[in-house]
């Protein structure tokens, strides 16, 4: 017990006393609470996926970790760190695993490739495909695949194939697959992943678009892939050939920075030198949100319509006494979504409290065009609020890299009309289109 008298069991203590009914009861309580919360979060939507969460013992894949942490619905369990202390491998939070399994719609008898190994997700996939199906899980790190192999065997899932290698080329000798499910954050989609799918097969992948990650469930439509589901998520970044490093622009030593993940890096970044020494300009949109209300579609809208979209990062221990600016109004917050304006100014998303539990969205700007930068962002908040806040969602499509713009915008080819609002993001292998329908009345 801990100092407060709580029984803190780990997977190690449980495995050493499998017949201990109090320990097994602890697992049952933790599992039941997790599943109930996953349903409340709308991450679990089907009885089939709920059943595999009841069947697979998560603690068997996380020895030494507190059971309450292993079964926490919204918490990932980190399993490996790099030399800088950043996580490079983890067991995804049950919430993310649940909605990705729902997105994948895995059926008995299917052949599934998982990119990114940990063991527990492969075990759940094995339950979904049954004895007549097959699951291959691969990872670039031999330490991770060795760990996955050991835990899968111990948990009774020896039929899962574990492969160590770079996933950029997929697994030709195991294809075609009905489903490719990727559990690492990706900047691009290599051709092999779609080429090794059957006709009508499904790819589920956490894809970064201008720094914003969504778990996309996509299917082939002609020569491109179209998403029918997008979920907010976060993952450790893919390693190997598919790795991509965003470009950073430091504004206040290394305490405050802008990061650019795609095609929006300023042509002359030196124009932003000293920008934080200017007075902060504040503008407000009139759109309000509750303190616990999600506004997941707003960052994606801003990434679509703001040409210099980027992400703002501030050290967690930063304080204005360091000689830098005050980042938010009193009682308000700042958010990491920003854009560079006229090359010499930038603004970022912010809020202010207008009454208890209610906040107005707006922007803070810095630079000679700081007010204009902030107002441009606030204007897009108003557009989102008036037309896209509650629907309709954008269509996200993945096109071959040589696809011309006019084909992406042409409705008869599966694209959306130029009357819509569309951003086209160029990657190494693909072009990603984010298309919003004409504004609602």
C-alpha positions in Angstrom: 0.0 0.0 0.0 1.0 3.6 -0.5 1.2 6.2 2.3 -2.5 6.9 1.9 -3.4 3.2 2.3 -4.2 2.6 -1.3 -3.5 -0.8 -2.9 -1.2 0.0 -5.8 -0.7 -3.2 -7.8 1.5 -3.5 -10.8 1.5 -6.0 -13.6 4.5 -7.7 -12.0 2.7 -8.2 -8.7 -0.3 -9.5 -10.5 1.6 -12.0 -12.6 3.3 -13.4 -9.6 -0.1 -14.2 -8.0 -2.4 -14.9 -10.9 -4.7 -16.9 -8.6 -5.0 -14.1 -6.1 -8.6 -13.1 -6.3 -8.2 -9.6 -4.9 -5.6 -8.9 -7.6 -7.8 -10.2 -10.3 -10.7 -8.2 -8.9 -8.5 -5.1 -9.1 -8.0 -5.8 -12.8 -11.7 -6.3 -13.4 -12.6 -3.0 -11.6 -9.9 -1.1 -13.6 -11.0 -2.7 -16.9 -14.7 -2.1 -16.3 -14.1 1.6 -15.4 -11.9 2.0 -18.5 -14.6 0.6 -20.8 -17.3 2.7 -19.2 -15.3 5.8 -19.7 -14.4 4.9 -23.3 -18.1 4.6 -24.1 -18.8 8.0 -22.4 -16.0 9.5 -24.6 -17.6 7.9 -27.7 -14.3 6.1 -28.4 -16.0 2.7 -28.1 -19.0 2.5 -30.5 -19.5 -1.2 -31.1 -19.9 -4.4 -29.0 -17.2 -6.2 -31.0 -14.5 -3.6 -30.1 -15.7 -3.4 -26.5 -15.3 -7.2 -26.3 -11.7 -7.2 -27.2 -11.0 -4.6 -24.6 -12.5 -7.0 -22.1 -10.6 -10.0 -23.5 -7.0 -8.6 -23.9 -5.0 -8.2 -20.6 -3.4 -4.8 -21.1 -1.2 -5.3 -18.0 0.5 -8.3 -19.7 2.2 -5.8 -22.1 3.2 -3.3 -19.4 5.1 -5.1 -16.6 6.1 -2.9 -13.7 3.4 -0.2 -14.5 0.7 0.5 -12.0 -2.6 -1.2 -13.0 -4.6 2.0 -12.7 -2.2 3.7 -15.1 -2.3 0.8 -17.6 -6.1 0.9 -17.6 -6.5 4.7 -17.6 -8.7 5.5 -20.5 -6.9 8.6 -21.8 -3.3 7.9 -20.8 -0.5 6.4 -22.9 2.1 4.3 -21.3 5.6 5.3 -22.4 7.9 2.4 -23.0 11.1 3.9 -24.5 12.8 7.3 -24.5 15.6 8.9 -26.6 18.7 10.5 -25.3 16.9 13.8 -24.8 14.2 12.3 -22.7 11.5 12.4 -25.4 9.3 9.3 -25.8 10.0 7.3 -28.9 7.7 4.4 -28.2 4.5 3.9 -26.1 1.4 1.9 -25.6 -1.3 4.2 -27.0 -4.0 5.4 -24.7 -7.1 3.1 -24.7 -9.2 6.0 -26.1 -7.0 6.3 -29.2 -6.8 2.5 -29.6 -10.5 2.2 -29.4 -11.5 4.8 -32.0 -8.8 3.7 -34.4 -10.1 0.1 -34.1 -13.6 1.4 -34.8 -12.2 3.4 -37.8 -10.5 0.3 -39.1 -13.7 -1.8 -39.1 -11.7 -5.0 -38.8 -13.8 -8.2 -39.6 -13.1 -11.9 -39.0 -10.9 -13.5 -41.6 -9.2 -10.2 -42.6 -5.4 -9.7 -43.2 -4.1 -6.8 -41.2 -0.8 -4.9 -41.1 0.0 -2.8 -38.1 2.8 -0.2 -38.4 4.2 0.5 -35.0 4.5 -2.3 -32.5 3.8 -2.5 -28.8 1.9 -5.8 -28.6 -1.4 -5.0 -27.0 -2.9 -3.4 -30.1 -1.8 -6.4 -32.2 -3.4 -8.7 -29.7 -6.7 -6.8 -30.0 -6.5 -7.0 -33.8 -5.9 -10.7 -33.6 -9.1 -11.1 -31.5 -11.0 -9.1 -34.2 -9.7 -11.2 -37.2 -10.1 -14.5 -35.4 -8.3 -17.8 -36.2 -9.2 -17.4 -39.9 -7.5 -14.0 -40.3 -3.9 -12.8 -39.8 -2.1 -9.9 -38.2 1.4 -8.7 -38.9 2.9 -6.0 -36.7 6.2 -4.2 -37.7 8.5 -1.7 -36.1 11.9 -0.3 -37.1 13.3 -0.7 -33.5 14.5 -4.3 -32.8 14.1 -3.6 -29.0 10.4 -2.9 -29.6 9.8 -5.9 -31.8 11.6 -8.2 -29.4 9.5 -6.8 -26.5 6.3 -7.2 -28.6 7.2 -10.8 -29.5 7.9 -11.8 -25.9 4.6 -10.3 -24.6 2.5 -11.6 -27.4 3.8 -15.1 -26.9 3.3 -14.9 -23.1 -0.3 -13.6 -23.6 -1.2 -16.4 -26.0 -0.9 -14.5 -29.3 1.9 -16.5 -31.0 0.0 -16.4 -34.2 0.7 -12.7 -34.6 3.6 -12.2 -37.0 6.2 -9.7 -35.7 8.6 -8.0 -38.2 11.5 -5.7 -37.6 12.1 -3.2 -40.4 11.4 0.2 -41.9 7.7 0.4 -42.9 8.3 2.7 -45.8 8.1 -0.2 -48.2 5.4 -2.1 -46.3 5.6 -5.9 -46.4 5.3 -7.1 -49.9 5.4 -10.8 -49.0 2.5 -10.4 -46.7 0.2 -8.4 -48.9 -2.4 -7.7 -50.0 -3.9 -6.5 -46.7 -7.6 -5.7 -46.0 -6.5 -3.1 -43.4 -3.3 -1.2 -42.8 -3.4 0.4 -39.3 -0.6 2.8 -38.5 0.1 3.6 -34.8 2.9 6.2 -35.3 2.6 9.8 -36.3 3.2 10.3 -40.0 4.0 13.3 -42.1 3.4 11.5 -45.4 1.9 8.3 -46.7 4.3 6.1 -48.7 2.9 4.5 -51.9 3.4 0.9 -50.5 0.8 1.3 -47.8 -2.0 1.9 -50.4 -0.5 -0.3 -53.1 -0.5 -3.3 -50.7 -4.2 -2.9 -49.8 -6.9 -4.9 -51.6 -9.3 -3.0 -53.7 -11.7 -1.3 -51.2 -9.2 -1.9 -48.4 -8.9 0.6 -45.6 -5.9 2.6 -44.3 -6.0 4.2 -40.8 -3.2 6.6 -40.3 -2.4 9.5 -37.9 -1.4 12.1 -40.5 0.2 15.5 -39.8 -1.1 18.4 -41.9 0.6 21.7 -41.2 1.5 20.4 -37.7 -2.1 19.2 -36.9 -2.5 15.5 -36.5 -5.7 13.6 -37.3 -6.3 9.9 -37.3 -7.7 9.4 -40.8 -9.6 6.4 -42.0 -9.3 6.4 -45.8 -10.4 4.2 -48.7 -9.4 4.2 -52.4 -11.6 6.2 -54.8 -10.1 5.9 -58.3 -6.5 7.0 -58.1 -6.7 8.7 -54.7 -7.7 8.0 -51.1 -10.7 9.8 -49.4 -11.2 10.0 -45.7 -14.6 9.1 -44.2 -13.5 9.7 -40.6 -11.0 12.0 -38.8 -10.3 11.9 -35.1 -8.0 14.1 -33.0 -5.0 12.2 -31.8 -1.3 12.5 -30.9 1.5 10.0 -31.5 5.2 9.6 -31.3 6.7 10.4 -34.7 7.6 7.7 -37.2 11.3 6.9 -37.6 13.3 5.8 -40.6 12.7 6.8 -44.2 9.4 8.4 -43.4 10.7 10.7 -40.7 10.3 14.4 -41.2 11.5 17.3 -39.0 9.6 20.5 -38.8 11.5 23.8 -39.2 11.8 26.0 -36.1 12.0 29.8 -35.9 13.3 31.0 -32.5 11.8 34.3 -31.3 13.0 34.6 -27.7 16.2 32.5 -27.3 14.9 29.0 -27.2 12.0 29.8 -24.9 9.5 30.9 -27.6 9.4 29.5 -31.1 7.3 29.0 -34.2 7.4 25.7 -36.0 6.5 25.0 -39.6 5.7 21.5 -40.7 4.9 21.8 -44.3 5.0 24.6 -46.9 4.5 27.8 -44.9 8.0 28.7 -43.7 8.7 32.4 -44.3 10.8 33.3 -47.3 12.8 35.8 -45.2 12.6 34.7 -41.5 14.9 37.5 -40.5 12.0 39.9 -40.9 10.7 38.5 -37.6 13.9 39.4 -35.7 12.9 41.3 -32.6 9.2 40.9 -33.2 8.4 40.2 -29.6 9.8 43.5 -28.6 6.8 45.3 -30.1 3.6 45.9 -28.2 1.0 43.1 -28.2 -2.1 43.8 -30.2 -5.4 42.1 -29.1 -8.5 41.5 -31.2 -11.7 39.5 -30.3 -14.1 37.6 -32.5 -17.3 37.6 -30.5 -17.4 33.8 -30.6 -17.5 32.2 -27.2 -16.8 28.7 -25.9 -17.4 26.9 -22.6 -14.4 26.2 -20.4 -14.6 22.4 -21.1 -16.0 22.7 -24.7 -13.9 21.2 -27.5 -13.3 23.2 -30.7 -11.4 20.6 -32.7 -12.4 21.8 -36.1 -11.1 25.3 -35.6 -7.3 24.6 -35.8 -8.0 22.6 -39.0 -10.0 25.5 -40.5 -7.2 28.0 -39.6 -4.6 25.7 -41.2 -6.7 25.6 -44.3 -7.2 29.4 -44.8 -4.2 31.1 -43.2 -1.3 31.1 -45.6 1.4 31.4 -43.0 -0.1 28.9 -40.6 2.3 27.5 -37.9 2.5 26.3 -34.3 3.6 28.5 -31.4 5.5 26.8 -28.6 6.5 28.4 -25.3 8.7 26.7 -22.6 6.5 25.4 -19.8 8.6 27.3 -17.2 8.7 30.6 -19.2 7.7 33.7 -17.3 7.6 37.3 -18.7 10.3 38.4 -16.2 12.7 36.6 -18.5 12.5 39.7 -20.6 9.9 38.4 -23.0 6.3 39.3 -23.6 3.1 38.6 -21.6 1.5 35.9 -23.8 -2.2 36.2 -22.6 -4.6 38.6 -21.1 -5.3 38.2 -17.4 -7.6 35.3 -16.8 -7.2 34.2 -20.5 -5.2 31.6 -22.3 -3.1 31.3 -25.4 -3.2 28.3 -27.8 -0.5 27.0 -30.1 -2.1 27.9 -33.4 -0.5 30.9 -35.2 0.2 32.5 -38.5 2.9 34.7 -40.0 1.5 37.9 -41.6 3.2 40.1 -44.2 6.5 38.3 -43.3 7.2 40.6 -40.4 4.4 39.9 -37.9 2.5 37.0 -36.4 -0.6 36.3 -34.4 -1.8 33.3 -32.4 -5.1 32.0 -31.0 -6.1 33.3 -27.6 -9.1 33.6 -25.2 -10.4 35.9 -22.5 -12.9 35.2 -19.8 -16.1 37.1 -20.3 -18.0 35.4 -17.4 -17.5 32.4 -15.2 -16.9 29.3 -17.4 -17.3 31.2 -20.7 -14.4 32.5 -22.8 -14.3 34.6 -26.0 -11.9 33.5 -28.7 -9.6 36.0 -30.3 -6.0 36.6 -31.2 -2.8 38.3 -29.9 -0.4 39.8 -32.5 3.1 41.1 -32.5 5.1 43.0 -35.1 4.5 46.2 -37.2 1.4 44.5 -38.6 0.5 42.8 -35.3 -3.0 44.2 -35.1 -3.8 43.2 -38.8 -2.4 39.8 -38.1 -4.6 39.3 -35.1 -7.7 40.6 -36.8 -7.1 38.3 -39.8 -7.1 35.4 -37.4 -10.2 36.7 -35.5 -12.0 37.1 -38.8 -11.4 33.4 -39.5 -12.7 32.5 -36.0 -15.9 34.3 -36.9 -16.2 32.4 -40.2 -15.6 29.1 -38.5 -18.2 30.0 -35.8 -20.8 31.1 -38.3 -20.5 28.3 -40.8 -18.4 25.3 -39.7 -18.5 25.1 -35.9 -21.0 22.3 -35.7 -20.8 20.9 -39.3 -20.1 20.2 -42.0 -16.7 18.7 -41.6 -14.0 19.0 -44.3 -13.2 16.3 -46.8 -9.6 15.2 -46.6 -8.2 13.4 -49.6 -4.8 12.0 -50.5 -3.6 12.3 -54.1 -0.5 11.1 -56.0 2.3 13.7 -55.9 2.0 14.5 -59.6 -1.8 15.3 -59.5 -2.4 18.8 -60.9 -4.5 21.4 -58.9 -7.3 21.5 -61.4 -7.9 17.7 -61.0 -8.0 18.0 -57.3 -10.7 20.7 -57.6 -12.8 19.1 -60.3 -16.0 17.4 -58.9 -16.2 14.8 -61.6 -12.8 13.4 -60.6 -13.8 13.0 -57.0 -12.4 16.4 -55.9 -14.5 19.3 -54.7 -15.5 22.3 -56.7 -13.3 25.4 -56.7 -16.3 27.1 -55.0 -15.3 25.3 -51.9 -12.4 26.3 -49.6 -9.5 24.0 -50.2 -5.9 23.9 -49.0 -3.5 21.6 -51.0 -0.5 20.5 -49.0 2.5 19.1 -50.8 4.3 16.1 -49.3 7.1 13.9 -50.6 4.9 11.2 -52.0 1.4 12.8 -51.9 -0.7 15.9 -52.1 -3.2 16.3 -49.3 -6.4 18.3 -49.9 -8.5 19.7 -47.1 -11.8 20.8 -48.7 -14.6 22.5 -46.9 -18.0 22.8 -48.6 -19.6 26.2 -49.4 -20.5 28.1 -46.2 -23.8 27.3 -44.6 -26.4 30.1 -44.4 
